[in-house]
Amino acid sequence: MLFLLLLLCPRLFAQNGIQHVSFGAPDKLTPYSLCAAKPMTADLPVGSAPFDLKDIHIRVNARGTVVEIPLDASEHLYGFGLQFGSFDQRGLKKRPIVNDNPLNNLGYTHGPTTFYLSNKGYGILINTARYTTFYCGAPRPGYVTVDIPGARGIDLFVFDGPDMLTAMRRYILFSGGGALPAIWGLGVKYRVKADFDQSQVDTMAAYFRAHDIPCDVLGLEPRWQTAAYSCSYVWDEQRFPTHDLFIDSLGKLGFHLNLWEHAFTNPKAPIYDALKDKAGDYPVWGGLVPDFADSAARRIFADYHRRTFAEHGISGFKLDECDNSNLGEGGSTWSFPELSRFPSGLSGEQMHQVFGLLYQKTIYDIYHRLNRRTYLDARASGDFAASYPASLYSDTYDHDEYIRLTVNSGFAGMLWSPEVRESRSVTDLLRRTQTAVLSAQTLFNSWYLQHPPWLQIDKEKNNRNELMDSARYVEGVIRKLLDLRMSLVPYLYNAFADYHFKGIPPFRALVLDYPTDKNVFDVSNEYLIGTGLLAAPLTAADTVRSVYLPEGAWYDFNTHERYEGGRTYVIRPGLDELPLFVKAGTVLPLARPLPYIPRGFRFDVTCYVFGDGEARGELFGDDGYTFDYEKRAFEKTVLRWQNGRGSVSGNGAGYTIGDWIVIH
Ligand code: GAL
């Protein structure tokens, strides 16, 4: 049965430039109804999509709902979330669904979205938690055809431009603005081996401080609990006999503690009984799957975590395995099936698409209520995720893909951590570390390593305590790279403030800022950071790489060599450098590296002025630890270079501005 387009009833939102189309009988439980935070507003340029809403065709048939959105011959499409394998999605069939396995680039990922952007300057979001397929220009040329089986109607949003970056910003602001993590989250996170006990973690903490290796967050892996698969959420008192004292003493050394868990609730968990009738009908690892679409289930989970952990000083959690696995494949048989039912009315399929998001929301709300900021790790996310301060990670370990994920995260409204574990060579380790330094979260995930990977890159030798002959040398290079991260924190923090208040993704593809430059339509191995930096990471396979620099002039961050834009260059950044370029006209504030970022931090900043003419930079100042910025308790400091001298407006809260160094 086929109902051809009956009636298209566009309802206009209060926000400028966002149009909402509702057709048929859309699902009530959607990513928007479940997850969207209060929208933020900002002054944005005005534009509109290059087609009329009436040119979007929607029909409901026996299979579900089909949407056809016009697409002209010259359009390039980006998005569908944290895509591993592809960048320009034009011509592809994409099925952005939550999974831990990218499966031949079908669209499966930890962070899928039913959102795409066109270089014609607009974005489309299909508001559904059902598994949806996008045919981007084929089989019906001239359209993106969207197949939503099971849906009896649909809501969709059109985010206007005039350009792609503006459309992206509208989407992020509409999602509640980008996340502003706790400032200490922008330092270094090190996750210790899963079976470490309290004294082994203390020894690791002492190592970082004794060896001057920056570290803000230590993460515990599964075995801090009495049961982990599924989770009891109860400290293992054998391994962590004095956990409260332990958290406090780490705190005195400047470490925040983060706990691994997943949401599958073990019968031994104190919240098991309360959640029993608020869970799906298929267990995972013998544990309940909480129905996070139900606010009562979220409250039970959150209240327990607040009382037991957050109020005892735990700074955040790693929300593991909230994605999905390909049941039965490769021996992986975990996660709930799509046919599950949840009391809220969601199917297992729909729950998968929102589970990571709702889990983030559950945990984030604890910290928000306590007026303490956090930075979470999460293995799944989705539409409208931007306001949650969580960074995604993956067990997959392909460095090229990790770089592409950083680039694609800018179209996803998500943050991504290209984590570092063991390595094939020292070069591999250091190239991976460079990428981690130039990302939303610098994360070493040593969950199966006795020693930091820079002391022994080989997993087996590492666990046999056989350190490399070159361990101390490599440690020195790591220290240098991590110090560079700490120098960049003020700049990165400002980029995150722009994410929150202006909706500008802190890490993003070149095509977002240079949408008319054909040379960047396909560039998925370089990305912009904030307003003035361009990263071009290398992998172990490269001794050199080529980098395309867009219009304007650019400077090598390391050598200060000047490059004219609009051209491609071959570069060979060293292993102890950052593969980074600075745009002429930028004042780059670089801080003296701190070992960690304490409450009441103060950064000593040197202003590097790049270029011959005027230059500008910004610093965002607040306490970095609370949500008082939501009540306007923050200060913007503007760094200006004009007529051969530097000036500072704003009181520089949190920063001591030192020398100005001009690089021509
Ligand atoms: C995986 C996770 C790893 C590590 C491990 C511990 O699911 O991706 O990072 O936490 O569990 O068992």
Residues whose N, C-alpha, C, O or C-beta is under 5 A from the ligand:
A	BS01	GAL	P222 D320 D395 W447
